[in-house]
Amino acid sequence: MNTPSELKYTKDHEWIKIEGNVATIGITDFAQGELGDIVYVDVDTVDDDLEGGAVFGSVEAVKTVSDLFLPIAGKVIEFNSGLEDQPELLNTNPYGDGWIIKLEIAEGADHSELLSAEEYQAIIG
């Protein structure tokens, strides 16, 4: 199971990479493995200000649909348009080309719920 140490994680299996006041967000290798073959990614929250924990989209796999939860508060500023034609990037490269959104982090956003790679590994076993 690939869990890059430079990223932070959530109990809901999203990863977040924070660079200044912009965060890149996707789903973890564990999550894509549990979902199976991903066939569609739906994000209709671009330009929306959302609270941490809010649903920002969903991922549809062959057998299920799963909500995507925002790790921290902010404004969704970009959706990875490459996922429109290649949703399987979430399966093949979840930490690279399979990123889902970019977020402008809200001032004073709470980072306390974010997990280190080691803490996330302990949750998923």
C-alpha positions as CSV (number, residue, x, y, z in Angstrom):
1,M,0.0,0.0,0.0
2,N,1.5,3.3,-1.1
3,T,1.2,6.1,1.5
4,P,3.6,9.0,0.6
5,S,5.0,10.5,3.8
6,E,4.9,14.1,2.5
7,L,1.1,14.1,2.3
8,K,-1.5,14.4,5.0
9,Y,-4.6,12.1,5.1
10,T,-8.2,11.9,6.4
11,K,-10.1,9.1,8.1
12,D,-12.4,9.3,5.0
13,H,-9.4,8.2,2.7
14,E,-8.6,11.5,1.1
15,W,-5.1,12.8,0.8
16,I,-4.1,16.5,0.9
17,K,-0.9,18.2,-0.2
18,I,-0.6,21.7,1.1
19,E,1.6,24.3,-0.8
20,G,1.2,27.8,0.6
21,N,-2.5,28.5,0.7
22,V,-3.4,26.0,-2.0
23,A,-4.1,22.3,-1.4
24,T,-4.3,19.5,-3.9
25,I,-6.7,16.8,-2.9
26,G,-7.3,13.2,-4.1
27,I,-8.2,9.8,-2.8
28,T,-5.7,7.4,-1.3
29,D,-4.3,4.2,-2.9
30,F,-6.2,2.3,-0.2
31,A,-9.5,4.0,-1.2
32,Q,-9.1,3.3,-4.9
33,G,-8.3,-0.3,-4.2
34,E,-11.5,-0.7,-2.1
35,L,-13.6,1.0,-4.7
36,G,-12.3,-1.0,-7.7
37,D,-12.4,0.2,-11.2
38,I,-13.4,3.9,-11.2
39,V,-15.6,4.9,-14.1
40,Y,-16.7,8.5,-13.3
41,V,-15.7,11.4,-11.1
42,D,-18.3,14.1,-10.4
43,V,-17.3,17.5,-8.9
44,D,-19.7,20.3,-9.3
45,T,-18.4,22.5,-6.5
46,V,-15.7,24.6,-8.4
47,D,-15.9,28.2,-7.1
48,D,-17.8,27.1,-4.0
49,D,-16.6,27.9,-0.4
50,L,-17.0,24.8,1.7
51,E,-16.5,23.8,5.3
52,G,-14.1,21.1,6.2
53,G,-15.9,17.7,6.1
54,A,-18.4,18.9,3.4
55,V,-19.0,16.7,0.4
56,F,-17.2,18.2,-2.7
57,G,-18.0,15.5,-5.2
58,S,-18.3,11.8,-5.7
59,V,-16.5,8.9,-7.3
60,E,-18.4,6.2,-9.2
61,A,-16.9,2.8,-9.5
62,V,-18.4,-0.3,-11.2
63,K,-20.3,-1.4,-8.1
64,T,-20.7,1.7,-5.9
65,V,-20.7,5.5,-5.6
66,S,-18.7,7.1,-2.9
67,D,-18.9,10.7,-1.6
68,L,-15.7,12.8,-1.5
69,F,-15.2,14.8,1.7
70,L,-13.2,18.1,1.9
71,P,-10.3,17.6,4.4
72,I,-10.2,21.4,5.4
73,A,-12.3,24.5,4.7
74,G,-11.7,26.5,1.6
75,K,-12.8,27.4,-1.9
76,V,-12.6,24.8,-4.7
77,I,-10.6,26.5,-7.4
78,E,-9.9,23.7,-9.9
79,F,-11.1,20.3,-11.0
80,N,-8.7,17.9,-12.7
81,S,-10.3,17.9,-16.1
82,G,-8.2,15.0,-17.2
83,L,-10.5,12.8,-15.1
84,E,-13.4,13.5,-17.4
85,D,-11.9,11.4,-20.1
86,Q,-9.7,9.2,-17.9
87,P,-11.3,8.6,-14.5
88,E,-9.2,5.4,-14.2
89,L,-6.2,7.7,-13.3
90,L,-7.6,7.5,-9.8
91,N,-6.8,3.8,-9.9
92,T,-3.5,3.9,-11.8
93,N,-1.9,7.1,-10.3
94,P,-3.9,8.3,-7.3
95,Y,-1.1,10.6,-5.9
96,G,0.0,12.0,-9.3
97,D,-2.2,12.5,-12.4
98,G,-5.2,11.2,-10.4
99,W,-5.5,14.3,-8.2
100,I,-9.1,15.5,-8.0
101,I,-9.3,19.2,-7.0
102,K,-7.2,22.2,-5.9
103,L,-8.5,24.2,-3.0
104,E,-7.7,27.7,-1.8
105,I,-7.4,27.1,1.9
106,A,-9.7,29.3,4.1
107,E,-7.9,31.6,6.5
108,G,-7.7,29.9,9.9
109,A,-8.7,26.5,8.4
110,D,-8.5,23.7,11.0
111,H,-5.7,21.3,10.2
112,S,-5.9,19.3,13.5
113,E,-7.9,16.4,12.0
114,L,-5.3,15.7,9.3
115,L,-3.3,12.5,9.8
116,S,0.3,11.8,9.1
117,A,1.2,8.8,6.8
118,E,1.9,6.7,9.9
119,E,-1.4,7.6,11.6
120,Y,-3.3,6.8,8.4
121,Q,-1.5,3.5,8.0
122,A,-2.5,2.6,11.6
123,I,-6.2,3.2,10.6
124,I,-6.1,1.1,7.4
125,G,-4.0,-1.7,9.0
